[in-house]
Amino acid sequence: MKIYWKYIKPYLAAFILAPLLMLTEVLGEIILPKLTSMIINNGVAGRDVGYIMHTGAIMIGIAVFMAVGGIGGAYFSSKASICFSTDLRRDIFHKVQQFSFKNIDEFSTGSLITRLTNDIQQIQNVIMMSLRLLFRAPGMLIGGLIMAYLMNSQLVMILLVVIPLLIIAIAIILITAYPRFQAMQKKIDRLNSGVQEALTNVRVIKSFVREDHEEERFKATNRDLKEGSLAAMQVVVTAFPVMILAMNITTIAVVWYGGNLIIAGKMPVGDLTAFTIYIIQILMSLMMLSMVFLQASRAMASLKRVNEILNTEIDLTDEEAAQKTATVTKGKVEFCDVSFQYLKGKEDMVLKKISFTAEPGQTIGIIGSTGSGKTSLVQLIPRLYDADSGKVMVDGIDVKDYSLRNLRESVAMVLQQNVLFSGTIEENLLWGDESASTEDVIQMAESAQANGFVTSFKDGYQTDLGQGGSNVSGGQKQRLCIARALLKRPRILILDDSTSAVDTATEAKIRECFQTTLKETTKFIIAQRIGSVEMADKIIVLDEGEIVGMGSHENLMKDCEAYQEIYYSQRDKKEEVGA
């Protein structure tokens, strides 16, 4: 729990003032029943209007005092809990941003969303409730017991029977609640993951007419959450009737036994009224505590899930980097006997003994069948993953010795899945360089063959792309992503099958710009089409994680059987299409 002190310390005053101010309500609730009994015993019995008015005025003053304290306590408890959760949510989001790809793979996106929203909300709720009831509930319990004992020690014996039974019942409820709340939060994860997937891929769902299938999946997940929530809420709904039943039985017993004392002349009527109020307060305080514990049980399940993120060890850092101040100036890339696998400890390697050199300014084509390790290879350059053995060198320095920021600032990647963000076209392009001028933005858009279609839009570069660039085509999205990467003016550019949705003529124009705009940039082009890489300075042919051919197009056509097979299969397909 020490890690949470940093979220309490800045708002310590609010954390202290909230429960202290709530004590004003406790003091009032302890005093008011006694004053009520005094009015009945002295004012009403003696028909003393002046006494009644005077005592009533005091009660009004106390009520106002209670209201001011209650409002202050509610304000500071809200401030403390909301600020706590805001700072916690900020740090968790920051931690997730630091995650390596491997760390991200350990959590589903839906689960991370739930932890950042619902789980933190549960923690916020229990903090707010606890601050309001931290002193109030125990204060009411202790104060009520003392006042009730002073009024009539015999009637207090009834409470000594009821309270232990209630405590046992509350303990059983709490033990039952925790695992159910934990299971419910996991089911919320699954629902969020399913909803996110369905909404993100809604166009695919519609194109395959799979709405009914997705609705059935959602119904099943939603029904599972409903059943889990009902199982958890059964504990909550059971707690209230148990408390109310105990309260009513105790009140009946007190009234019955106290009534006999009044008839016997051993207890004033006003004292029985006040005693009954104290009994209700004592039992209400127990109910408040049970609700706090019950909410705390749910919050503890959420806290455990939040801790899993905070305690996740980031496996890819630059803490041990030997040259943190070093920057990439040339863009020379060397792979020295590099092997890599995603599932550590398994026998199968994704990349096996990879060695090659890319000189500054060269264009390196990478080609191979699906699953041959092309994307895995280029992801090692900006350290999205680390090699298991061997070294990846940039400008003669092991990538592990750079700071992550300096290394990644020099590398631009256009991934297979082209991602654009909500906002305008210009705002998306400025991800490459937020300080770029309008002229630079247009120039790079022209180089990526995107300026033509952008200017055809009514609002040009101020056109809103919608979520994920939903209102542009696949080819347009690819060109915008390329323009964004070009605007970064990187020393190393990686294009991972990023022109697959672009026609060959447009692709040729984009490649031409690489020879002018990015003449000194080292370029890695992963492609399915040989036509996309045949002009490269060096082509690497991968098969099952191994280099089976490397050289120019002409040399590979002579010496590499795998390259020849790809070339002739694509040529035959073209001829079939042409026929």
Secondary structure, DSSP 4 states (H G I P E B T S, - for coil): -GGGHHHHGGGHHHHHHHHHHHHHHHHHHHHHHHHHHHIIIIIITTT-HHHHHHHHHHHHHHHHHHHHHHHHHHHHHHHHHHHHHHHHHHHHHHHHHH--HHHHHHS-HHHHHHIIIIIHHHHHHHHHHHHHHTTHHHHHHHHHHHHHHHH-HHHHHHHHHHHHHHHHHHHHHHHHHHHHHHHHHHHHHHHHHHHHHHHHTHHHHHHTT-HHHHHHHHHHHHHHHHHHHHHHHHHHHHHHHHHHHHHHHHHHHHHHHHHHHHHTTSS-HHHHHHHHHHHHHHHHHHHHHHHHHHHHHHHHHHHHHHHHHHTPPPSS--TT-S-TT---SS--EEEEEEEE-SSTT-S--SEEEEEEEE-TT-EEEEEESTTSSHHHHHHTTTTSS--SEEEEEETTEEGGGS-HHHHHHTEEEE-SS----SSBHHHHHTTS-TT--HHHHHHHHHHTT-HHHHHHSTTGGG-B-TTTTTTS-HHHHHHHHHHHHHHT--SEEEEESTTTTS-HHHHHHHHHHHTTTTTTSEEEEE-SSGGGTTTSSEEEEEETTEEEEEE-HHHHHHH-HHHHHHHHHHHHHHHHHH-
